């Protein structure tokens, strides 16, 4: 199939790719979807089904179909009505709720290839687990035609949870021109992301008592649905030089990266960590825990990863905070590694995978 004839149905029930990120349910997945879809839509036709405000900014080249104030069942039925008219060639669902919707569509249209991206997997989180979500995600693994994972480590876990799953790896990208390199000269540490229990910010706050010398920690991001956690973290941080900046527009984040000496992500779980690429593109090393997937993205020459405890985290921070030459070396390594991750290459690989799956389906159904 020629790419220009390919029609892709994208389901993003969780969040709109046009929504401003950094609080609530909108985060890295929205950034990912916006960048990916506007690039693949240069070569294929893309409809994105989501919930959101129609006055939001558009996603370049894409058709955003907002389905608001309706149930999941009605949301699903509306997509099926679109498919009956447009005859999509492939279905790509994002996050588990979209996977539940796609599973229903697939049951009605069994010849429609279904690709899924989890973004996060509940069974792999080290904090509270949603039993219903875990059950549904395992069902998605069993029933979808292909899973796209951003890291090899996540692929390995999916295969452990569902050995028969078909899984491929395509990492995310970064717009290096939007996150330009600048040599740092500050002692500002930075966290970027929603203030959510899975992000482990309380561990970062607890580690501050072991930090040597002057510093400032900037936390860029608003509360997730758990507002009590946000208030608890603010209370814990009240005795330290910590600034809560709230939700920062994505296009303004590069200024924070450039004004910092490192990015610290103490998350209990990260499926990829898109903000790491943004910080690395600006020449900022990354600090995190070795039991997440961040180390695969960052590598050994762009950051420091330690065992999960506050003293270990403080030790990694002190190592870079008080060692300017090492910090600069890691920063240069970070910029070099980030340059290998481009949305252009990511989108090329997605279109390639779509085409391969569609061709396989056509062959299995006896089409030419």
C-alpha positions in Angstrom: 0.0 0.0 0.0 1.2 3.5 -0.9 1.6 5.7 2.2 -0.6 8.4 0.7 -3.5 5.9 0.6 -3.0 4.8 4.2 -5.8 5.9 6.6 -4.8 5.7 10.3 -7.4 5.9 13.1 -5.7 7.1 16.4 -7.6 6.7 19.7 -6.6 8.9 22.6 -9.5 8.7 25.1 -7.2 9.6 28.0 -6.0 13.0 26.8 -6.0 15.2 23.8 -2.6 15.8 22.0 -3.6 19.4 21.7 -4.0 19.9 25.5 -1.4 21.9 27.4 0.7 19.6 29.5 2.0 19.4 33.0 -1.0 18.8 35.3 -4.0 16.6 35.6 -4.1 13.8 33.1 -2.1 15.5 30.4 1.7 14.8 30.3 4.3 13.3 28.1 1.8 11.2 26.2 0.2 14.4 24.8 3.6 15.7 23.7 4.4 12.4 22.1 1.1 12.1 20.2 1.3 15.7 19.0 4.8 15.3 17.6 4.3 11.9 16.2 0.9 12.5 14.5 1.8 15.8 12.9 4.8 14.1 11.3 3.3 10.9 10.1 0.3 12.9 8.7 2.7 14.4 6.2 2.6 11.0 4.5 -0.6 9.3 5.7 -4.1 10.4 6.6 -4.6 10.6 10.3 -7.8 11.0 12.3 -7.4 11.4 16.1 -10.4 10.6 18.3 -10.1 12.3 21.7 -11.8 14.3 24.4 -11.0 17.9 24.9 -11.9 21.5 24.0 -12.4 22.3 20.4 -10.9 25.7 20.9 -7.5 24.1 21.7 -4.6 24.5 19.3 -4.7 22.2 16.4 -2.3 19.4 15.6 -0.7 20.2 12.3 -2.0 18.1 9.3 -4.2 16.0 11.5 -8.0 15.8 11.9 -8.9 16.0 15.6 -12.3 14.5 16.3 -13.6 15.7 19.7 -16.2 13.4 21.3 -17.2 15.0 24.5 -19.9 14.4 27.1 -20.6 10.9 26.0 -19.9 7.5 27.6 -17.1 5.2 26.5 -19.7 3.0 24.7 -21.0 6.0 22.7 -17.4 7.1 22.1 -16.7 3.6 20.7 -19.8 3.6 18.5 -18.9 7.0 17.1 -15.5 5.8 15.9 -17.2 2.7 14.4 -19.5 5.0 12.4 -16.5 7.0 11.1 -14.8 3.7 10.1 -17.9 2.5 8.3 -17.6 5.6 6.1 -13.8 6.1 5.8 -12.6 2.5 6.0 -9.5 3.0 8.0 -6.5 0.7 7.2 -5.2 0.5 10.7 -6.2 1.3 14.3 -3.7 2.6 16.8 -4.9 3.0 20.5 -2.9 4.8 23.2 -3.1 4.1 26.9 -5.3 1.4 28.4 -8.7 3.1 28.2 -8.2 3.6 24.5 -7.2 -0.1 24.3 -10.5 -1.1 25.8 -12.3 0.9 23.1 -10.1 -0.5 20.4 -10.8 -4.1 21.6 -14.5 -3.5 21.1 -14.0 -2.1 17.6 -11.8 -5.0 16.7 -14.5 -7.4 17.8 -16.9 -5.8 15.3 -14.3 -5.3 12.5 -12.0 -8.3 12.9 -10.1 -7.5 9.6 -9.0 -4.1 10.9 -5.4 -4.3 12.1 -5.0 -3.1 15.7 -1.8 -1.6 17.1 -1.5 -0.5 20.8 0.9 1.7 22.8 0.6 1.4 26.6 2.7 4.4 27.6 2.5 3.1 31.2 1.7 -0.4 32.4 0.0 -0.7 35.8 1.5 -4.1 36.7 5.0 -2.6 36.5 4.4 0.3 38.8 5.8 0.1 42.3 3.0 2.1 43.9 -0.7 1.6 44.1 -2.1 -0.8 41.6 -5.6 -0.7 39.9 -6.7 -4.4 39.6 -9.2 -3.7 36.9 -6.6 -1.8 34.8 -4.1 -4.7 35.3 -6.7 -7.2 34.0 -7.6 -5.0 31.0 -4.0 -4.4 30.0 -3.2 -8.1 30.0 -6.3 -8.6 27.9 -5.0 -6.0 25.4 -1.6 -7.7 25.3 -3.3 -11.0 24.4 -5.8 -9.6 21.8 -4.1 -6.8 19.9 -2.2 -7.5 16.7 0.9 -5.5 17.6 2.3 -3.6 20.5 4.8 -0.7 20.1 7.1 -0.1 23.1 9.5 2.8 23.5 12.2 0.7 25.2 13.7 -2.8 25.1 13.2 -3.2 28.8 9.5 -2.6 28.5 9.3 -5.0 25.6 11.0 -7.7 27.8 8.4 -7.1 30.6 5.5 -7.3 28.2 6.8 -10.6 26.9 7.1 -11.9 30.4 3.5 -10.9 31.1 2.2 -12.2 27.8 4.7 -14.5 26.0 2.6 -14.6 22.8 2.4 -10.8 22.4 3.9 -9.3 19.2 6.0 -6.4 20.3 8.3 -4.0 18.5 10.5 -1.2 19.9 10.4 2.4 18.6 11.8 5.1 20.9 10.3 8.6 21.1 12.0 11.6 19.7 12.9 15.2 20.5 12.9 18.5 18.6 16.5 19.5 19.2 15.9 23.0 17.7 13.2 23.6 20.3 15.7 22.5 23.1 19.0 24.1 22.1 22.3 23.4 23.9 23.7 25.9 26.3 26.6 25.5 28.7 25.4 25.7 32.3 26.7 27.7 35.2 24.0 27.4 37.8 23.4 25.3 40.9 19.7 24.9 40.1 18.3 21.4 40.1 15.1 20.7 38.1 12.2 18.3 38.2 9.7 18.3 35.3 6.4 16.4 35.4 3.1 16.1 37.1 3.3 16.0 40.9 2.1 12.5 41.3 2.9 9.7 43.7 4.5 7.5 41.0 7.1 10.3 40.3 8.7 9.8 43.7 9.2 13.5 44.5 9.0 12.8 48.2 12.3 10.8 47.9 13.9 13.8 46.2 12.7 16.1 49.0 14.0 13.7 51.7 17.4 13.6 50.0 17.9 17.4 50.2 19.1 17.2 53.8 22.3 15.4 52.5 23.1 18.0 49.7 26.3 19.9 50.2 26.5 23.6 49.4 24.0 26.1 48.1 21.3 25.0 45.6 17.8 25.5 44.5 15.3 22.9 43.4 12.7 23.9 40.9 9.6 21.7 40.4 7.9 22.4 37.1 4.5 20.7 37.0 1.1 20.9 38.7 -0.8 18.3 40.7 -2.2 15.2 39.2 -5.6 14.0 40.4 -4.2 13.3 43.9 -4.1 16.9 45.2 -3.3 15.6 48.7 0.0 14.3 47.5 0.8 17.7 46.1 0.1 19.4 49.4 2.1 16.8 51.3 5.1 17.4 49.1 4.9 21.1 49.4 4.8 20.8 53.2 7.8 18.5 53.2 9.7 20.9 51.1 8.9 24.0 53.2 12.3 23.8 55.0 14.4 23.7 51.9 15.1 26.0 48.9 12.4 24.5 46.7 10.3 26.4 44.3 7.0 25.0 43.0 6.5 26.6 39.6 3.2 25.0 38.7 2.3 24.0 35.1 4.8 25.5 32.7 3.9 25.9 28.9 5.8 23.2 27.0 7.3 25.8 24.6 8.8 27.6 27.6 10.5 24.5 29.2 13.8 25.0 27.4 14.5 28.1 29.5 14.2 26.0 32.7 16.4 23.3 31.3 19.0 25.9 30.3 18.8 27.6 33.7 19.5 24.3 35.5 22.6 22.2 36.0 20.8 18.8 36.0 17.4 17.1 35.7 16.4 14.8 38.6 13.7 12.2 38.0 13.2 10.1 41.1 10.3 8.2 39.6 9.2 4.8 40.8 8.3 4.0 37.2 8.9 5.7 33.8 8.1 3.9 30.6 10.4 6.3 28.7 10.7 9.7 30.3 10.4 12.2 27.4 11.6 15.1 29.5 15.0 13.4 29.8 15.5 13.8 26.0 14.5 17.5 26.3 16.9 18.1 29.1 19.7 16.2 27.4 19.2 18.2 24.2 19.8 21.3 26.2 23.0 19.7 27.5 21.8 18.8 31.0 22.7 15.4 32.6 20.0 13.3 34.2 19.9 11.7 37.6 17.5 8.9 38.5 17.2 5.4 39.9 18.6 2.4 38.2 15.4 0.3 38.5 13.5 2.4 35.9 13.7 2.5 32.1 15.4 5.9 32.2 18.9 4.4 32.1 18.2 2.8 28.8 17.2 6.1 27.3 20.0 8.2 28.9 22.9 5.8 28.7 26.1 5.9 30.8 27.6 9.1 29.5 24.6 11.4 29.9 23.5 10.8 33.5 24.0 9.1 36.8 21.7 6.3 38.1 21.8 4.9 41.6 20.0 2.4 43.9 16.6 3.5 45.2 17.4 5.3 48.5 17.7 8.9 49.6 21.4 8.8 50.4 22.2 7.2 47.0 20.2 9.9 45.3 21.9 12.7 47.3 25.3 11.2 46.5 24.6 11.3 42.7 23.3 14.9 43.0 26.4 16.0 45.1 28.7 14.2 42.5 27.4 16.5 39.7 26.5 19.6 41.7 30.0 19.9 43.1 32.1 18.6 40.2 31.8 21.2 37.4 34.1 19.5 34.9 32.2 16.2 35.2 28.9 17.9 34.9 30.0 19.6 31.7 31.3 16.2 30.3 28.0 14.6 31.1 26.2 17.6 29.5 28.1 17.2 26.3 27.4 13.5 26.3 23.7 14.2 26.9 23.5 16.5 23.9 25.2 14.0 21.6 23.0 11.1 22.7 19.8 13.2 22.4 20.7 14.0 18.8 20.2 10.4 17.9 16.5 10.6 18.9 14.5 12.5 16.2 10.8 12.6 15.5 11.6 12.3 11.8 13.1 8.8 12.3 10.5 7.8 14.8 7.7 8.7 12.4 9.4 6.9 9.6 9.6 3.7 11.6 5.9 4.0 12.6 4.8 4.3 9.0 7.0 1.3 8.1 5.4 -0.8 10.9 1.9 0.3 9.8 2.6 -0.7 6.2 4.0 -4.0 7.2 1.1 -5.0 9.3 -1.5 -3.8 6.7 0.3 -5.8 4.1 0.3 -8.9 6.2 -3.4 -8.6 6.9 -4.1 -8.1 3.2 -2.1 -11.3 2.4 -3.9 -13.3 5.1 -7.3 -12.1 3.7 -6.4 -13.0 0.2 -6.1 -9.4 -1.0 -3.6 -8.3 -3.6 
